[in-house]
Amino acid sequence: MEVEPPNWQPLELRIGARCAEFMWMYRENGVEYYKHIITRRYMMLDGQGQCYAQRGAHLVVADFSEEFSRVTEAYIDRDQI
């Protein structure tokens, strides 16, 4: 796991100013791990902006739009309504 320096470029290329909604966490095997500050879900991108999703113990190539929706969609606890 590589900890420094953060690489915001892949996320900035995809979502621009909305990067402010994320924290850069770490880099592993060339994949940048960003955590959404509200949902706490991870967005994973390589240096070229290719998106990945966790499937079991492995990363698989994923559709960016679907992953972005999953990561940024606020969780609503129906029991709290």
C-alpha positions as a LaTeX table, in Angstrom:
\begin{tabular}{lrrr}
\hline
Residue & $x$ (\AA) & $y$ (\AA) & $z$ (\AA) \\
\hline
Met1 & 0.00 & 0.00 & 0.00 \\
Glu2 & 1.38 & 3.40 & $-1.01$ \\
Val3 & 0.35 & 6.26 & 1.27 \\
Glu4 & 1.96 & 9.37 & $-0.26$ \\
Pro5 & 1.43 & 11.56 & $-2.25$ \\
Pro6 & $-2.30$ & 11.76 & $-2.95$ \\
Asn7 & $-3.28$ & 11.64 & $-6.61$ \\
Trp8 & $-6.45$ & 13.63 & $-7.30$ \\
Gln9 & $-6.06$ & 13.77 & $-11.07$ \\
Pro10 & $-8.13$ & 10.66 & $-11.99$ \\
Leu11 & $-11.07$ & 11.82 & $-9.87$ \\
Glu12 & $-10.77$ & 15.46 & $-10.97$ \\
Leu13 & $-10.88$ & 14.41 & $-14.62$ \\
Arg14 & $-14.11$ & 12.50 & $-13.97$ \\
Ile15 & $-16.05$ & 14.82 & $-11.64$ \\
Gly16 & $-14.26$ & 18.18 & $-11.44$ \\
Ala17 & $-15.09$ & 20.28 & $-8.37$ \\
Arg18 & $-17.13$ & 17.48 & $-6.80$ \\
Cys19 & $-13.78$ & 16.06 & $-5.68$ \\
Ala20 & $-14.37$ & 18.13 & $-2.54$ \\
Glu21 & $-16.89$ & 15.45 & $-1.53$ \\
Phe22 & $-14.10$ & 12.86 & $-1.25$ \\
Met23 & $-11.03$ & 12.05 & 0.81 \\
Trp24 & $-8.04$ & 10.41 & $-0.82$ \\
Met25 & $-7.28$ & 7.34 & 1.27 \\
Tyr26 & $-4.44$ & 5.40 & $-0.35$ \\
Arg27 & $-3.07$ & 3.81 & $-3.51$ \\
Glu28 & $-2.68$ & 0.06 & $-4.00$ \\
Asn29 & $-1.44$ & $-1.67$ & $-7.15$ \\
Gly30 & $-1.90$ & 1.52 & $-9.18$ \\
Val31 & $-5.49$ & 2.09 & $-8.05$ \\
Glu32 & $-6.43$ & 5.23 & $-6.13$ \\
Tyr33 & $-8.93$ & 4.77 & $-3.29$ \\
Tyr34 & $-11.19$ & 7.75 & $-2.57$ \\
Lys35 & $-13.81$ & 7.74 & 0.21 \\
His36 & $-16.99$ & 9.82 & $-0.01$ \\
Ile37 & $-17.24$ & 12.07 & 3.06 \\
Ile38 & $-20.95$ & 11.43 & 3.68 \\
Thr39 & $-21.66$ & 7.88 & 2.54 \\
Arg40 & $-18.19$ & 6.57 & 3.48 \\
Arg41 & $-18.25$ & 4.44 & 0.33 \\
Tyr42 & $-15.18$ & 4.01 & $-1.85$ \\
Met43 & $-14.60$ & 5.14 & $-5.44$ \\
Met44 & $-11.63$ & 3.35 & $-7.00$ \\
Leu45 & $-9.90$ & 4.67 & $-10.12$ \\
Asp46 & $-6.61$ & 3.93 & $-11.82$ \\
Gly47 & $-4.32$ & 6.63 & $-13.21$ \\
Gln48 & $-6.25$ & 6.79 & $-16.49$ \\
Gly49 & $-9.62$ & 7.16 & $-14.74$ \\
Gln50 & $-10.77$ & 3.55 & $-15.27$ \\
Cys51 & $-13.26$ & 2.68 & $-12.54$ \\
Tyr52 & $-13.19$ & $-0.47$ & $-10.42$ \\
Ala53 & $-15.54$ & $-2.18$ & $-7.99$ \\
Gln54 & $-14.79$ & $-4.62$ & $-5.19$ \\
Arg55 & $-16.14$ & $-8.11$ & $-5.88$ \\
Gly56 & $-15.15$ & $-10.40$ & $-3.08$ \\
Ala57 & $-11.38$ & $-10.19$ & $-2.68$ \\
His58 & $-10.86$ & $-8.78$ & $-6.18$ \\
Leu59 & $-11.28$ & $-5.55$ & $-8.10$ \\
Val60 & $-13.16$ & $-5.72$ & $-11.37$ \\
Val61 & $-13.59$ & $-3.10$ & $-14.08$ \\
Ala62 & $-16.84$ & $-1.22$ & $-13.47$ \\
Asp63 & $-19.03$ & 1.36 & $-15.15$ \\
Phe64 & $-18.11$ & 4.79 & $-13.76$ \\
Ser65 & $-21.66$ & 6.19 & $-13.81$ \\
Glu66 & $-23.07$ & 3.22 & $-11.90$ \\
Glu67 & $-20.29$ & 3.27 & $-9.32$ \\
Phe68 & $-20.51$ & 7.04 & $-8.89$ \\
Ser69 & $-24.25$ & 6.76 & $-8.24$ \\
Arg70 & $-23.69$ & 3.93 & $-5.75$ \\
Val71 & $-20.96$ & 5.82 & $-3.94$ \\
Thr72 & $-22.71$ & 9.18 & $-3.73$ \\
Glu73 & $-26.25$ & 7.98 & $-3.09$ \\
Ala74 & $-27.13$ & 8.86 & 0.50 \\
Tyr75 & $-28.16$ & 5.98 & 2.68 \\
Ile76 & $-31.55$ & 6.45 & 4.31 \\
Asp77 & $-32.36$ & 4.36 & 7.34 \\
Arg78 & $-36.10$ & 3.73 & 6.84 \\
Asp79 & $-36.48$ & 2.98 & 10.56 \\
Gln80 & $-35.51$ & 6.57 & 11.33 \\
Ile81 & $-38.30$ & 8.08 & 9.19 \\
\hline
\end{tabular}
